[in-house]
Amino acid sequence: MRKVYVIGHKRPDVDSIVSAIAYAEYKRMRGWNAVASRAGDVDPETNYVLERFGFEAPLLLNEARGRALILVDHNEVAQAVEGLEEAEVLEIVDHHRLGGLVTAEPIFVHIEPTGSTSTIIADWYLRGGIKLSEEIAAILLCGIISDTIVLRAPTCTEKDRCMARKLAELSGLDIEELGKEMLELKSLKGERSPREVILSDFKEYTFGSVRVGIGHVETLRPEKLVNMRSSLLTELKHIKEEKGLSMALLMLTDVLKLDSYVFCVADDPSWFERAYGVKLRGGMAYMRGVSSRKKQLVPPLARLFGFGISSS
């Protein structure tokens, strides 16, 4: 039986990694030869989750040419493992906007506007009567907590909250206590170099001929990173040029206030004000009530560049 690699996006976060682990296990219990995989190094928050609940990091897959894949937590080519164009994509399970991936054959696609991919996979376990171990329940709960800022993000749905409660009961974990521990680990990004901060959770989007990159950092102490504004903007410009982007953004979210500082470098700086109705001052804007990249930063850009509205 051929191997099928269940894999998340480049620069994987908690949701991407635990979704790959949990969905690979789900598939194996249904007779598949599924292997949990990753397209990049794990960050401190993810490493904490894996070590605490007794999991090894998934297999590192540097390129996917000639392999069979299931994509979780993403569906855009720019965010995917190298060699995707020469791989066979069998399934996509995601909670982001539909990003334009083209396949040669019909495939199974499930994209649902939940706060995390972990919510979708947990729901399939519970509704399908598939045995859900305490350990898998625990890491799926971590995926939900991480992607929804402990169920407080604007992307969080009632389904996320319901699933989190069920997983907490199954795993014997307290959502708020676990959330505080994970938020502290997110804040460690402020102790890294400007380049590491920006690229720690950096995703690329294509809107026709316009390519945009957006980094996102969630932290309890945004002031540490705001004080690095000059060096962050300099590095953001370098990354924009390296990757051939038209626009590069860095979103620093205060996880207590759910507001964000957004840094921007662009071929045309007026794009920012036209998209968000907010003026840049010294390459930065403070955006109240903005904490979601996929729901609050990406859709206005899609509208600005004429590529519709993202509802996920």
C-alpha positions as CSV (number, residue, x, y, z in Angstrom):
1,M,0.0,0.0,0.0
2,R,1.5,3.4,-1.0
3,K,2.3,6.0,1.6
4,V,0.2,9.1,1.8
5,Y,1.8,12.1,3.5
6,V,-0.5,14.3,5.6
7,I,1.2,17.7,5.6
8,G,0.6,21.3,6.7
9,H,2.0,24.5,5.4
10,K,5.6,26.0,5.5
11,R,6.6,27.4,8.8
12,P,4.1,25.3,10.6
13,D,2.2,26.4,13.7
14,V,0.4,24.3,16.3
15,D,-2.7,23.8,14.3
16,S,-0.8,22.7,11.2
17,I,1.3,20.2,13.1
18,V,-1.4,18.6,15.3
19,S,-3.8,18.5,12.4
20,A,-1.3,16.4,10.4
21,I,-0.7,14.1,13.4
22,A,-4.4,13.6,14.2
23,Y,-5.6,13.3,10.6
24,A,-2.9,10.8,9.8
25,E,-4.0,8.7,12.8
26,Y,-7.6,9.0,11.7
27,K,-6.7,7.8,8.2
28,R,-4.6,4.9,9.6
29,M,-7.6,3.7,11.6
30,R,-9.5,3.6,8.3
31,G,-6.9,1.5,6.6
32,W,-4.7,4.1,5.0
33,N,-0.9,4.0,5.1
34,A,-0.8,7.7,6.2
35,V,2.3,9.4,7.5
36,A,2.1,12.7,9.5
37,S,4.5,15.2,7.9
38,R,5.7,18.8,8.1
39,A,7.1,21.3,5.7
40,G,9.3,23.2,8.1
41,D,10.7,23.4,11.6
42,V,8.5,23.5,14.7
43,D,8.3,26.7,16.8
44,P,8.6,26.8,20.6
45,E,4.9,26.7,21.2
46,T,4.4,23.6,19.0
47,N,7.5,21.9,20.5
48,Y,6.0,22.4,24.0
49,V,2.7,20.8,22.9
50,L,4.5,17.8,21.3
51,E,6.8,17.2,24.3
52,R,4.0,17.7,26.9
53,F,1.7,15.1,25.3
54,G,4.4,12.6,24.2
55,F,4.5,13.1,20.4
56,E,7.5,13.2,18.1
57,A,7.6,16.0,15.5
58,P,6.2,14.7,12.2
59,L,8.5,13.6,9.4
60,L,10.2,16.6,7.8
61,L,9.4,16.5,4.0
62,N,11.6,18.9,2.2
63,E,10.1,18.2,-1.2
64,A,7.1,16.3,-2.4
65,R,7.7,15.4,-6.1
66,G,6.1,12.0,-7.0
67,R,4.4,11.6,-3.6
68,A,0.8,11.3,-2.6
69,L,-0.3,14.2,-0.3
70,I,-3.2,15.2,1.9
71,L,-3.0,19.0,2.6
72,V,-4.2,20.2,6.0
73,D,-4.5,23.8,7.2
74,H,-3.7,25.4,3.8
75,N,-4.5,25.2,0.2
76,E,-2.3,27.8,-1.5
77,V,0.7,26.8,-3.6
78,A,2.9,29.5,-2.1
79,Q,2.4,28.1,1.4
80,A,2.9,24.5,0.4
81,V,5.8,22.0,0.5
82,E,8.3,22.3,-2.4
83,G,7.5,20.2,-5.4
84,L,3.7,20.3,-4.9
85,E,3.1,20.8,-8.6
86,E,4.7,17.4,-9.3
87,A,2.9,15.6,-6.4
88,E,-0.5,14.0,-6.3
89,V,-2.9,15.9,-4.0
90,L,-5.6,13.5,-2.8
91,E,-7.4,15.7,-0.2
92,I,-7.5,19.2,1.3
93,V,-8.8,19.8,4.8
94,D,-8.7,23.5,5.7
95,H,-10.3,26.6,7.3
96,H,-8.8,29.3,5.1
97,R,-9.9,31.0,1.9
98,L,-9.8,29.0,-1.3
99,G,-6.4,30.0,-2.8
100,G,-6.4,28.8,-6.4
101,L,-4.8,25.3,-6.2
102,V,-5.5,23.4,-9.4
103,T,-5.5,19.5,-9.6
104,A,-5.5,17.1,-12.5
105,E,-8.2,14.9,-11.1
106,P,-11.3,15.5,-8.8
107,I,-10.3,15.3,-5.2
108,F,-11.9,15.5,-1.8
109,V,-11.9,19.0,-0.5
110,H,-13.3,20.2,2.9
111,I,-12.9,23.9,3.6
112,E,-15.0,25.1,6.6
113,P,-15.0,28.6,8.2
114,T,-14.0,27.4,11.7
115,G,-11.3,28.9,13.9
116,S,-8.9,26.0,13.3
117,T,-8.4,22.9,11.2
118,S,-8.2,20.9,14.5
119,T,-11.9,21.7,15.1
120,I,-12.8,20.0,11.8
121,I,-10.7,16.9,12.5
122,A,-11.9,16.5,16.1
123,D,-15.5,16.7,14.8
124,W,-14.9,13.9,12.3
125,Y,-13.5,11.7,15.1
126,L,-16.4,12.3,17.3
127,R,-19.2,12.1,14.7
128,G,-17.6,9.1,13.0
129,G,-17.3,7.0,16.2
130,I,-13.5,6.8,15.7
131,K,-11.6,6.2,19.0
132,L,-10.1,9.5,20.2
133,S,-7.3,9.0,22.7
134,E,-6.6,11.4,25.5
135,E,-3.3,12.4,23.8
136,I,-4.9,13.1,20.4
137,A,-7.8,15.0,22.2
138,A,-5.2,17.1,24.0
139,I,-3.2,18.2,21.0
140,L,-6.3,18.9,19.0
141,L,-7.4,21.1,21.9
142,C,-4.1,22.9,21.7
143,G,-4.6,23.5,18.0
144,I,-7.9,25.2,18.7
145,I,-6.6,27.2,21.6
146,S,-3.6,28.4,19.6
147,D,-5.5,29.4,16.4
148,T,-8.3,31.1,18.2
149,I,-6.3,33.0,20.9
150,V,-7.9,30.8,23.7
151,L,-11.4,31.1,22.0
152,R,-11.3,34.9,21.9
153,A,-10.3,35.6,18.3
154,P,-12.9,36.9,15.8
155,T,-12.4,33.7,13.8
156,C,-13.7,31.6,16.7
157,T,-17.1,30.0,16.1
158,E,-19.5,28.2,18.3
159,K,-18.4,25.0,16.8
160,D,-14.8,25.7,18.0
161,R,-16.0,26.5,21.5
162,C,-18.2,23.3,21.6
163,M,-15.4,21.1,20.3
164,A,-12.9,22.7,22.7
165,R,-15.2,21.9,25.6
166,K,-15.5,18.2,24.5
167,L,-11.8,17.8,24.0
168,A,-11.1,19.4,27.4
169,E,-13.4,16.9,29.0
170,L,-11.8,13.9,27.1
171,S,-8.2,15.0,27.9
172,G,-8.8,16.3,31.5
173,L,-7.4,19.7,30.7
174,D,-8.4,23.2,31.7
175,I,-8.8,25.4,28.7
176,E,-7.9,28.7,30.4
177,E,-4.8,27.2,32.2
178,L,-3.5,25.6,29.1
179,G,-4.2,28.8,27.1
180,K,-2.1,30.9,29.5
181,E,0.8,28.5,29.2
182,M,0.6,28.7,25.4
183,L,0.2,32.4,25.3
184,E,3.5,32.8,27.3
185,L,5.2,30.6,24.7
186,K,3.9,32.8,21.8
187,S,5.5,35.8,23.6
188,L,9.0,34.2,23.3
189,K,9.0,35.4,19.7
190,G,9.9,38.8,21.0
191,E,13.2,37.4,22.1
192,R,14.2,36.4,18.5
193,S,15.9,38.3,15.8
194,P,13.8,40.6,13.5
195,R,14.1,38.1,10.7
196,E,13.0,35.2,13.0
197,V,10.1,37.3,14.3
198,I,8.8,38.1,10.8
199,L,9.2,34.6,9.3
200,S,8.1,32.6,12.4
201,D,4.5,32.6,11.0
202,F,4.7,34.1,7.5
203,K,2.3,33.3,4.7
204,E,2.2,34.3,1.1
205,Y,-0.9,35.1,-1.0
206,T,-1.4,35.7,-4.7
207,F,-4.0,38.1,-6.1
208,G,-3.5,37.9,-9.9
209,S,-0.1,39.6,-10.5
210,V,0.1,40.9,-6.9
211,R,2.0,38.8,-4.4
212,V,1.6,39.7,-0.7
213,G,3.4,38.2,2.4
214,I,2.0,38.6,5.9
215,G,3.8,37.7,9.1
216,H,1.7,37.3,12.3
217,V,2.9,37.3,15.9
218,E,0.6,37.0,18.9
219,T,2.1,38.2,22.1
220,L,1.4,39.2,25.7
221,R,4.0,42.0,25.4
222,P,3.7,43.8,22.0
223,E,5.6,46.8,23.3
224,K,8.8,44.8,23.1
225,L,8.4,44.3,19.4
226,V,7.0,47.8,18.7
227,N,10.3,49.1,20.2
228,M,12.1,47.2,17.4
229,R,10.1,49.0,14.7
230,S,13.1,50.3,12.8
231,S,14.9,47.0,12.6
232,L,11.6,45.1,11.8
233,L,10.7,47.5,9.0
234,T,14.3,47.1,7.6
235,E,14.1,43.4,7.7
236,L,10.5,43.4,6.3
237,K,11.8,45.3,3.3
238,H,14.6,42.8,2.8
239,I,12.2,39.9,2.9
240,K,9.9,41.7,0.4
241,E,12.7,42.1,-2.0
242,E,14.1,38.5,-1.5
243,K,10.7,36.9,-2.2
244,G,9.7,39.3,-5.0
245,L,6.6,40.5,-3.2
246,S,4.6,43.6,-4.1
247,M,3.7,44.1,-0.4
248,A,4.9,42.7,2.9
249,L,3.0,43.1,6.3
250,L,3.9,42.2,9.8
251,M,0.9,41.9,12.3
252,L,1.7,42.1,16.0
253,T,-1.3,41.2,18.0
254,D,-1.8,42.0,21.6
255,V,-3.6,38.8,22.8
256,L,-5.1,40.6,25.8
257,K,-6.6,43.6,24.0
258,L,-7.1,41.8,20.6
259,D,-5.7,44.9,18.9
260,S,-2.8,44.8,16.4
261,Y,0.2,46.9,15.3
262,V,0.7,46.4,11.6
263,F,3.9,47.2,9.8
264,C,3.9,47.6,6.0
265,V,6.3,48.0,3.1
266,A,4.8,48.0,-0.4
267,D,5.4,49.0,-4.0
268,D,2.5,51.4,-3.5
269,P,2.0,52.4,0.2
270,S,-1.4,53.8,-0.6
271,W,-2.6,50.2,-1.0
272,F,-2.7,49.9,2.8
273,E,-5.0,52.9,3.4
274,R,-7.2,51.9,0.5
275,A,-7.6,48.4,1.8
276,Y,-8.0,49.1,5.5
277,G,-9.0,52.8,5.8
278,V,-6.1,53.4,8.1
279,K,-3.1,55.6,7.5
280,L,0.4,54.4,8.0
281,R,2.6,56.5,10.3
282,G,6.3,55.7,9.9
283,G,5.4,52.4,8.2
284,M,3.1,51.3,11.0
285,A,-0.6,51.5,12.0
286,Y,-2.4,50.6,15.2
287,M,-5.6,48.7,14.3
288,R,-8.2,48.3,17.1
289,G,-10.2,45.1,17.2
290,V,-8.0,43.5,14.5
291,S,-6.4,40.2,15.5
292,S,-7.0,37.8,12.6
293,R,-4.8,37.6,9.5
294,K,-7.2,35.4,7.5
295,K,-10.4,37.2,8.4
296,Q,-9.3,40.8,8.8
297,L,-6.1,41.4,6.8
298,V,-6.5,39.1,3.8
299,P,-10.1,39.8,2.7
300,P,-9.6,43.6,2.2
301,L,-6.6,42.9,0.1
302,A,-8.6,40.4,-2.0
303,R,-11.3,43.0,-2.5
304,L,-8.7,45.8,-3.3
305,F,-7.0,43.7,-6.0
306,G,-10.3,42.4,-7.4
307,F,-10.3,38.8,-6.2
308,G,-13.4,38.5,-4.1
309,I,-14.1,38.1,-0.4
310,S,-12.6,35.5,1.8
311,S,-15.1,34.3,4.3
312,S,-12.9,31.7,6.1
